[in-house]
Amino acid sequence: MMLMIYKCKCVCTSRIISKVTVLILINSSLAMSKRILPIIQHCTHPRVLIRQMSSSLSYAPERKQELVQNYENIRAQVEEYSRQSKNDDVTLVAVSKLKPASDIQALYDHGVRHFGENYVQELVGKAKVLPMDIKWHFIGGLQTGKCKDLSKNISNLYSVKAVDTLKKCQKLNDTRKSANGSVIEVYLQINTSGEEQKSGFSLHDKSELFATIDYFMSGNASYVNLKGLMTIGSFSESLSGEENSDFKKLRDLKSELEEKFNLKLELSMGMSNDFKDAIIQGSNEVRVGTSIFGTRPTKS
């Protein structure tokens, strides 16, 4: 047996990421074989190295301290409201839209894994440079034409929240299948406030909603799973100080659908201004951005 040492220096985006030494105890005749070289090349590929590093993006310690303090403050409130309402199963999604990837890295290094994004191209770009074990939640309005980019290009896409047509569900499934990716958790968006500017299935005509659920329950939806329902409460309801009627409508719809289709659904409702009421009314997930990351810049 011969000790063979391979050294390489990997460069990505004009920055030296790491120097890797690969030690392989093998017969010299095998060192150049087709079975060994791909392993060496893979282990030292810049993309693989970036994903394996605990921290691939730099950030100011002061910024991390600010983000962690904000996050822990919200997390403590989520836990307190969960205890008060005996709702123990609540996930906090940190919504990082229009914020730099370094902010996400800072919270990732603190142990946070659930992050939400609103724009497909922004999410695709961030997913390329951030750790692979992040659970990405897409929570923005989704155009049918963007389903392919979202489903194909983000291998660690955990869920899509704003699905409001049967066609989008089918597109997500078919693209994910062709990419042989992991199953995507889907939340159907419901327009509980009836506002014209909002997307979502209607509460007045539920025919397409029912057809979409039928699709999930068929054998055709093998790469998408119906996880639950999502809504964005109206601004007036969020600030009313009373029980949020939009959240109640979603909760009532959940009960109706669970009985009709014999399934179990979760609820994703509640943001920075109204997550307390959402948790009290049974939300399994809250999406908080500004209270964690601060005011966002205007989208260019």
N, C-alpha and C positions, 0 to 999 in steps of 0.2 A: 504493500500500500504506500502511496505517496501523498505527502501533505501538499496541497495546492492552495495558494493564497491568491484571491482575487480582490483587487482594490479598485474602487471607482469613486469619482466625485460627481454628484448629481446637481444639476443646476436647473432651477425653475423660476420663471419670470425674473431673470437676471439676478437672482439671489441664490447663493450657495446654501442648499438645504442641509446636506449632511455628507459626511464621508463614511462609507460603509466598507467594512472588511468582511468578506465571506470566506469562512474556512471550511473546506470540504475534504474529508479524508476519502479519497477515491483512487482507483487505479488510473494512471495517467492516460491510458488508452480510452478511458471512459469520459475523461474531462471534456473532451471536445464533442462528445456524442450529442445527438439530437435530444436525448432525454435530460441531459444535465444543463446544457446551455440555456434553454428556456427558463429553467429555475433560477439561474444566476441573473438572467436579464430581468425576470419579473421582480426578484428581491431587490434589485438595485434601480428599478424604474422610478423616476421622480414622483409619479402620481401615487405609487404604492408607499413610498417613503413619507410623503406628506400626510397620507391617511393614518400612518402608524405613529406619527409623532403626537405627543400629548398636547403640544401647543405649537402650531405652525404659523400663527399670526401674532404679531406683537401688539401690545396695547399698554397704555400708561397705567401704572399701579393705582393712581388716583381714580381713574375711570373705572377700573375693576371694582374698587372699593365702593364707589357710588352705585354701580349696577348691582352688586351683591347686596348692599344695604336696602336698595329699593325692592329687589326680588324677595329678600327674606321678610321684609315688612308685609308685602302682599301675601306671601306664603303663610305667614302667621295669621293673617286675617282669614284666609281661606280655611285654614285648619280650625279656627275659632268658630266661624259660621257653620262649618261642617259639624262640629260637636253640638252646637246649639240646635241644629235642625236634624241631628242624628242621620246626616247624609255623609257617610264615611268614604265614599268613592268619588272623589273630585280631583281631576287632573288640572294643573295650572299650565297653560300654554303661554309662553313668553312671545308676544307678537313683535317681531323685529323688522317689520317692513321699513324700507328707506333708511335703515340704520346700517353702519358698516359691519362687515363680517368680523372685524376685530371685537366688536361688542359681543357678538354671539360667542366668539372664542373665549372671551373673558368669563362669561357665565357658564360656558361648557366646562372650563377648568375648575369652576366652583361645584360642578356636579349636575348642572341642568342639562336635560336632554330633549325636552319638548319645546320646539320653536315653530312659530307660525309666520307665514309669508303671504302677501296679497297679490304679487305680480309674478307671472310665470318666468319671464326672462331673468328677473332679479333672483328668484329662487334657484334657477338653473345655475347661474353664475356663482352664487354662494355655496351651493352644494358641491361644486367642483373643488373648492379650496378648504372646506371645513371637514371635520372628522366624519367618518362613515357611520358611526353609531348614533348620530343625531337622528331624532325622529321628527321628520319634517311634516308639518300640517299646512296644507294649502287652504287658505280661508277666504280668498278674494273671489270676485266675480270671474267665472270661467267661461270663456268663449269655446264653442265646439271645436274650432280650428286649433285651439291651443291644447286640447286634451292630449294630442299625440306627443307634443314637446314635454308636457308634464309627466306623462306616464312612461315615456321611453327613456328620458334623459336623467331621471332622478331615481337611482336604484334604491335609496333609503327613504323614499316617499312613504310616509306612514298613513296619512289620511288626506282626503279631499272633502272639505266641508260644504262648499257652496254648489252642490250639484242640484240642478233644477229641471232637468229634462231626461227622458229615457234615452235619447240619442247620445247624450254626454256619458251616461253610464256605460252604454255599449262601446263607445269610442275608447274610454279609459280601459275597459276590459280587454278589448281586442288588441290594443297597442301593447298593453302589459303582457298579454299572452305571447305576442310575437317576439317580445324582448325576453321572455321567460323570466320575468321579474317576480318579486314577492307580491302577495295579495295586498291590495290597497283597501283600507277601511274608508267607507263612504258614508257621509252624513247628507241627507236630503234637506235642502234649504226650504223652509216654509215661510211664505210672506204673511205672517200673522197680523201685521198692522194694516195690510191692504194698501200700502203706499205704492203709487204707480212707479216711482223711481227705484223701487227695490225689486230684486229678483226673488224667485222662489215659487214653489208650487202654491196654487190658490187653495184657500179653504172653502171656497164656494163651489168650485167644480173639481172634484177629486178624481176624475176619471184617469188622467195621466199619472197622477200619484199612485193610484192603485195598479195601473199597468206597469209602472216602474218597479213596484214592490214584487209584482208577479215575476218580472224578469230576474230579480235577485233570487227568487225562490226556485227558479228553473235551473236546469243543469248547465245553462249557457254562461252563467256569471261565475266563472271559476277563478278569475283573477281580481274580482272586486267583491267586497263583503259589505252588506248593509249593516252599518254599526249603529246608526241612530238618526236623529233629527236635529236640525240647527235653525236658529232664527236670530235676527237682529232686532231687538225691541225698538220701538219708536222713541225718539228723543224725549218727547213729552212724558211718555210712560216711565222712562228711566229716571226722570227728575221729579216725578209726582209725589214720591214719599209714601204712596199707597202700594198695595199689591199690584205688581206689573201684570196687566191683563194680557199682554202679548205672551208672556211666559206661561200664564195659565192656559191660554189657547193651545200652546205647544204641548203642555203636559196633558191636556185633555185629548189632543190628537194622538199622542203616544198611547194612551190607554185604549183608544178606539182601534188603532192599528194593531196593537198587540193582541187584542181579542179577536179581531177579524181575521188576521193572518197567522195567529198562533206563533208569535215570535217575541223576542226580547229586544227592546230598543233603548239606547241611551240618549241623553239630551245634552246638546252643546249650546249654551246660552249664557250670556253675561259677559260684559267687558269692564273696562276701568270704572265707568260710572254706575254700573248696576250689578256687579257680580255678587254682591251680598244678597240681594233679593233673589237672584238666579239660583244661588246655592240653597237658600231657604225653600225655594219652590222646586227643588229636586234636580238641579243641573248636575251632570256628571263631569262637566268640563267648562272652564271659564277661560276666556281669551283676553289677556291683559297686555297692553303695549305701552301706552304713554306713561302709566304709573311706574313702569319699570325702566324704560329706556329714555323717557323724557320727550319733550315736544319734537315732532318730526319735521324735517325740512319739506318744502313744497316739492312735489314730484315734477321733474322737468319733462 
